[in-house]
Amino acid sequence: MEAPDMHTMLFARLVLMLHAAAMQYLGKIKNPVTDSTERDLAGAQGMIDTLAMLENRTKGNLSPDEAKMLAQTLQELRLNYVDEARKPDAAPAKEGGVTA
């Protein structure tokens, strides 16, 4: 197996950064600045929408591993979003978010 090229590593880093931001917005991980968990479903939806756009715009241009990573990340985030949105104290997402 050959070593990943720089673009593959940068792509993975981008997906992981957006994933971490979405998990933070979902209240699943702590905000490193405030050291507390906060939930912002509209912010989470924005990160999910960004990843969905990235998946759509790069379709056919990703390696199988990159496409799989992106699809799995989106699936995980969407499931976590639904879990958080069903909680009674969850605020509804702001209008304008595209549910993919």
Backbone as CSV, one residue per row, in Angstrom:
resi,resn,N_x,N_y,N_z,CA_x,CA_y,CA_z,C_x,C_y,C_z
1,MET,0.856,-1.185,0.000,0.000,0.000,0.000,0.897,1.242,0.000
2,GLU,0.601,2.200,-0.862,1.436,3.388,-0.932,0.974,4.443,0.068
3,ALA,1.897,5.304,0.429,1.605,6.349,1.413,0.622,7.351,0.821
4,PRO,-0.284,7.887,1.666,-1.243,8.880,1.161,-0.528,10.148,0.699
5,ASP,-1.042,10.743,-0.358,-0.439,11.979,-0.838,-0.934,13.162,-0.010
6,MET,-0.347,14.304,-0.245,-0.661,15.499,0.536,-2.134,15.881,0.398
7,HIS,-2.702,15.769,-0.785,-4.108,16.137,-0.972,-5.043,15.214,-0.205
8,THR,-4.708,13.937,-0.148,-5.510,12.983,0.621,-5.475,13.344,2.101
9,MET,-4.309,13.679,2.598,-4.186,14.059,4.010,-4.929,15.360,4.297
10,LEU,-4.838,16.320,3.396,-5.544,17.585,3.588,-7.060,17.388,3.535
11,PHE,-7.516,16.527,2.641,-8.941,16.236,2.556,-9.431,15.603,3.861
12,ALA,-8.686,14.615,4.348,-9.054,13.961,5.612,-9.063,14.967,6.753
13,ARG,-8.090,15.850,6.787,-8.035,16.870,7.838,-9.255,17.788,7.774
14,LEU,-9.661,18.183,6.584,-10.831,19.044,6.424,-12.096,18.345,6.931
15,VAL,-12.276,17.093,6.530,-13.452,16.331,6.960,-13.445,16.187,8.479
16,LEU,-12.291,15.885,9.058,-12.203,15.718,10.509,-12.448,17.026,11.256
17,MET,-12.003,18.140,10.706,-12.253,19.444,11.348,-13.749,19.762,11.340
18,LEU,-14.409,19.537,10.223,-15.851,19.791,10.139,-16.623,18.823,11.037
19,HIS,-16.162,17.587,11.128,-16.777,16.598,12.019,-16.665,17.056,13.471
20,ALA,-15.476,17.475,13.873,-15.270,17.923,15.250,-16.139,19.137,15.571
21,ALA,-16.233,20.061,14.628,-17.079,21.246,14.850,-18.542,20.835,15.003
22,ALA,-19.007,19.926,14.167,-20.392,19.466,14.260,-20.641,18.761,15.590
23,MET,-19.722,17.922,16.023,-19.891,17.222,17.301,-19.901,18.211,18.463
24,GLN,-19.122,19.252,18.341,-19.132,20.304,19.367,-20.478,21.007,19.378
25,TYR,-20.997,21.373,18.207,-22.311,22.016,18.121,-23.422,21.102,18.641
26,LEU,-23.250,19.795,18.473,-24.249,18.849,18.958,-24.158,18.627,20.467
27,GLY,-23.143,19.195,21.091,-22.965,19.022,22.523,-22.372,17.674,22.884
28,LYS,-21.780,17.008,21.922,-21.194,15.682,22.156,-19.765,15.775,22.674
29,ILE,-19.082,16.876,22.354,-17.739,17.121,22.879,-17.674,18.542,23.413
30,LYS,-16.725,18.776,24.314,-16.593,20.086,24.939,-16.045,21.127,23.972
31,ASN,-16.514,22.346,24.174,-15.934,23.494,23.490,-14.588,23.752,24.161
32,PRO,-13.479,23.698,23.427,-12.172,23.867,24.064,-11.952,25.276,24.616
33,VAL,-12.674,26.247,24.119,-12.519,27.621,24.591,-13.217,27.816,25.937
34,THR,-14.457,27.302,26.046,-15.233,27.494,27.272,-15.126,26.314,28.226
35,ASP,-14.560,25.205,27.770,-14.438,23.967,28.542,-15.798,23.468,29.031
36,SER,-16.825,23.678,28.222,-18.157,23.182,28.561,-18.821,22.653,27.289
37,THR,-19.852,21.834,27.495,-20.597,21.345,26.347,-21.766,22.284,26.098
38,GLU,-21.940,22.641,24.856,-22.999,23.553,24.445,-23.659,22.956,23.218
39,ARG,-24.938,23.192,23.076,-25.638,22.638,21.920,-26.195,23.760,21.061
40,ASP,-25.916,23.662,19.780,-26.398,24.619,18.782,-26.756,23.802,17.543
41,LEU,-28.026,23.391,17.472,-28.424,22.514,16.369,-28.317,23.195,15.010
42,ALA,-28.542,24.488,14.965,-28.392,25.199,13.686,-26.933,25.175,13.231
43,GLY,-26.021,25.341,14.160,-24.600,25.263,13.828,-24.215,23.872,13.354
44,ALA,-24.747,22.859,14.041,-24.486,21.470,13.638,-25.023,21.212,12.239
45,GLN,-26.232,21.704,11.977,-26.823,21.512,10.649,-25.969,22.179,9.579
46,GLY,-25.402,23.323,9.897,-24.521,24.002,8.951,-23.294,23.185,8.607
47,MET,-22.708,22.526,9.602,-21.539,21.681,9.348,-21.935,20.451,8.526
48,ILE,-23.081,19.861,8.844,-23.563,18.701,8.088,-23.849,19.101,6.645
49,ASP,-24.478,20.254,6.467,-24.759,20.742,5.111,-23.471,20.984,4.332
50,THR,-22.456,21.505,5.004,-21.170,21.763,4.349,-20.538,20.450,3.889
51,LEU,-20.568,19.440,4.755,-20.024,18.139,4.370,-20.837,17.497,3.246
52,ALA,-22.149,17.646,3.276,-22.994,17.107,2.205,-22.688,17.798,0.876
53,MET,-22.474,19.104,0.920,-22.100,19.843,-0.291,-20.758,19.352,-0.812
54,LEU,-19.820,19.134,0.104,-18.499,18.644,-0.282,-18.615,17.262,-0.938
55,GLU,-19.459,16.410,-0.376,-19.672,15.088,-0.960,-20.246,15.209,-2.371
56,ASN,-21.235,16.068,-2.521,-21.883,16.255,-3.819,-20.920,16.834,-4.848
57,ARG,-20.155,17.833,-4.466,-19.274,18.533,-5.410,-18.025,17.735,-5.769
58,THR,-17.664,16.742,-4.945,-16.458,15.956,-5.230,-16.786,14.560,-5.751
59,LYS,-18.071,14.270,-5.942,-18.487,12.938,-6.400,-17.744,12.578,-7.688
60,GLY,-17.149,11.406,-7.681,-16.399,10.944,-8.843,-14.950,11.392,-8.851
61,ASN,-14.566,12.243,-7.924,-13.192,12.743,-7.868,-12.447,12.301,-6.623
62,LEU,-13.080,11.477,-5.804,-12.444,11.004,-4.576,-12.006,9.559,-4.743
63,SER,-10.989,9.198,-3.988,-10.606,7.786,-3.953,-11.705,7.031,-3.206
64,PRO,-11.773,5.718,-3.367,-12.784,4.957,-2.624,-12.691,5.166,-1.109
65,ASP,-11.465,5.252,-0.586,-11.299,5.475,0.858,-11.795,6.854,1.278
66,GLU,-11.515,7.866,0.463,-11.980,9.222,0.784,-13.504,9.287,0.748
67,ALA,-14.103,8.694,-0.286,-15.566,8.697,-0.410,-16.206,7.962,0.761
68,LYS,-15.616,6.850,1.167,-16.132,6.074,2.296,-16.036,6.873,3.589
69,MET,-14.913,7.525,3.809,-14.719,8.342,5.011,-15.770,9.440,5.095
70,LEU,-15.992,10.118,3.991,-16.956,11.209,3.959,-18.375,10.688,4.190
71,ALA,-18.732,9.587,3.545,-20.075,9.017,3.707,-20.309,8.562,5.144
72,GLN,-19.320,7.917,5.740,-19.459,7.452,7.115,-19.543,8.620,8.099
73,THR,-18.788,9.661,7.838,-18.829,10.848,8.693,-20.214,11.476,8.641
74,LEU,-20.750,11.618,7.443,-22.090,12.185,7.300,-23.144,11.317,7.984
75,GLN,-23.045,10.020,7.833,-24.012,9.128,8.468,-23.963,9.283,9.993
76,GLU,-22.767,9.299,10.547,-22.620,9.451,12.002,-23.203,10.773,12.482
77,LEU,-22.891,11.846,11.781,-23.375,13.163,12.195,-24.888,13.268,12.072
78,ARG,-25.436,12.730,11.007,-26.901,12.784,10.827,-27.612,12.003,11.927
79,LEU,-27.097,10.841,12.289,-27.703,10.059,13.364,-27.610,10.799,14.700
80,ASN,-26.468,11.412,14.969,-26.309,12.180,16.205,-27.200,13.410,16.213
81,TYR,-27.378,14.037,15.050,-28.257,15.202,14.961,-29.691,14.806,15.310
82,VAL,-30.159,13.709,14.729,-31.517,13.241,15.011,-31.665,12.934,16.499
83,ASP,-30.663,12.301,17.073,-30.682,11.981,18.505,-30.823,13.255,19.342
84,GLU,-30.054,14.265,19.023,-30.105,15.521,19.776,-31.400,16.284,19.524
85,ALA,-31.870,16.283,18.290,-33.087,17.025,17.958,-34.312,16.429,18.644
86,ARG,-34.272,15.155,18.962,-35.400,14.495,19.629,-35.446,14.761,21.122
87,LYS,-34.375,15.275,21.679,-34.346,15.548,23.114,-35.284,16.711,23.417
88,PRO,-36.009,16.650,24.527,-37.036,17.662,24.808,-36.520,19.089,24.943
89,ASP,-35.293,19.276,25.375,-34.790,20.632,25.547,-34.078,21.170,24.316
90,ALA,-34.168,20.455,23.197,-33.498,20.876,21.970,-34.265,22.015,21.316
91,ALA,-33.537,23.033,20.929,-34.135,24.139,20.188,-34.182,23.749,18.721
92,PRO,-35.246,24.143,18.004,-35.303,23.795,16.581,-34.208,24.497,15.784
93,ALA,-33.777,23.849,14.717,-32.773,24.450,13.841,-33.345,25.679,13.168
94,LYS,-32.464,26.643,12.927,-32.884,27.867,12.236,-33.226,27.550,10.794
95,GLU,-34.126,28.334,10.222,-34.484,28.128,8.826,-33.281,28.414,7.934
96,GLY,-33.294,27.791,6.782,-32.225,28.026,5.834,-31.278,26.858,5.697
97,GLY,-31.283,25.954,6.704,-30.424,24.781,6.624,-31.010,23.787,5.646
98,VAL,-30.158,23.193,4.861,-30.601,22.200,3.893,-30.385,20.837,4.509
99,THR,-31.429,20.075,4.646,-31.298,18.725,5.169,-30.985,17.802,4.023
100,ALA,-29.804,17.229,4.071,-29.373,16.343,2.972,-29.564,14.901,3.346
